[in-house]
């Protein structure tokens, strides 16, 4: 895949940031505090420091500055007092609002989307991941080209300005569109290759289980626990961008494919969802989703809603889900309470291993392993059938006597139909 390498802009200092949130009618102030706490974590992950917050009550967003001219002047004074470099809004800013704010404040004004895109730009490792992030960045920046000319160089670097595609800020719209079309074509080719690989895997009759959840919920730690994958699992937001698939055995003897995916987040940028759609195919096509929830989070229910919203957006809301509450070692009572409030869920600890055996049994039950294992009794003289069984399914056990070979085999309905005459009771 062709990728234009772009070095992240080197920072000789940590930016000083002010966070801005707005309480609209019907908005819970406590919920806004949780969102601003998360936004602060995002800013820290991006490599900057939050020095102050500004919260405004308003009936509706101001078309010009989002917070209104009076509050914008107050924000300007706060910027001067704290000597800040950038202002970050928890809400999405239109290109016009962003321009007006930067003119009034004399410094960069960005929104939550720009911060998330910036973190993705830092963490992208594979060629596909870099192309996806670049495409998302271009989609975000394209409408901000209009009428700004050289003003697009905001920027001596900093959050929301670095990463793949940053030099495109100073080129014309046509070149941006050409680059986007090229990236889209490359990602379509990757999707085609992935679908071919999936078709090859499907011939082995292996079920696919995909881990989904809020960022930093512990999906990668769980993947390591279940498969010895040894993938990076740091306590950072969006540590995993590229999907990782590993084999694992369930208690019933069936081998399944377990895939870790990019973490979701509240107000996940639409640009990212679209760009990562090829990567998220594993979510749509999974036989079972393991929804990992951080039981120690201050707002686990809000995180659950955010994940379910993204699942709806990518067309995966109908895939069977097993919800599990991770980090039960930190607060066992809270994890048990949350599990009790969600029928069919269970608490566990990916770090300590507690509850993992129950998780594996629950996964096996949800996949109906027993229904997919057929016991076949095949005469030794029918070597062609024995070979065909190995091609069609996954052989779990084999027993031989003087006359027949008895095999427990994982088969789908089509495969089971082919060998119906040799099937015996288990």
DASUL-V779971 format. One record per run of one state. SS is the DSSP state (2 for helix, 1 for strand, 0 for the rest). FROM is the first residue (numbers start at 1). LEN is the number of residues. If there is no record, write none. Layout:
# DASUL-V779971
SS | FROM | LEN
SS | FROM | LEN
This chain:
# DASUL-V779971
0 | 1 | 15
1 | 16 | 8
0 | 24 | 5
2 | 29 | 18
0 | 47 | 2
1 | 49 | 9
0 | 58 | 4
1 | 62 | 1
0 | 63 | 3
1 | 66 | 1
0 | 67 | 2
2 | 69 | 14
0 | 83 | 3
1 | 86 | 4
0 | 90 | 5
2 | 95 | 11
0 | 106 | 2
1 | 108 | 4
2 | 112 | 12
0 | 124 | 3
2 | 127 | 19
0 | 146 | 3
2 | 149 | 4
0 | 153 | 13
2 | 166 | 5
0 | 171 | 2
2 | 173 | 30
0 | 203 | 5
1 | 208 | 7
0 | 215 | 4
2 | 219 | 9
0 | 228 | 16
1 | 244 | 6
0 | 250 | 5
1 | 255 | 6
0 | 261 | 3
1 | 264 | 1
0 | 265 | 5
2 | 270 | 6
0 | 276 | 5
2 | 281 | 4
0 | 285 | 3
1 | 288 | 7
0 | 295 | 5
2 | 300 | 14
0 | 314 | 7
1 | 321 | 6
0 | 327 | 5
2 | 332 | 10
0 | 342 | 4
1 | 346 | 2
0 | 348 | 8
2 | 356 | 11
0 | 367 | 2
2 | 369 | 4
1 | 373 | 7
0 | 380 | 3
2 | 383 | 10
0 | 393 | 1
1 | 394 | 7
0 | 401 | 3
1 | 404 | 7
0 | 411 | 2
2 | 413 | 6
0 | 419 | 1
2 | 420 | 3
1 | 423 | 2
0 | 425 | 2
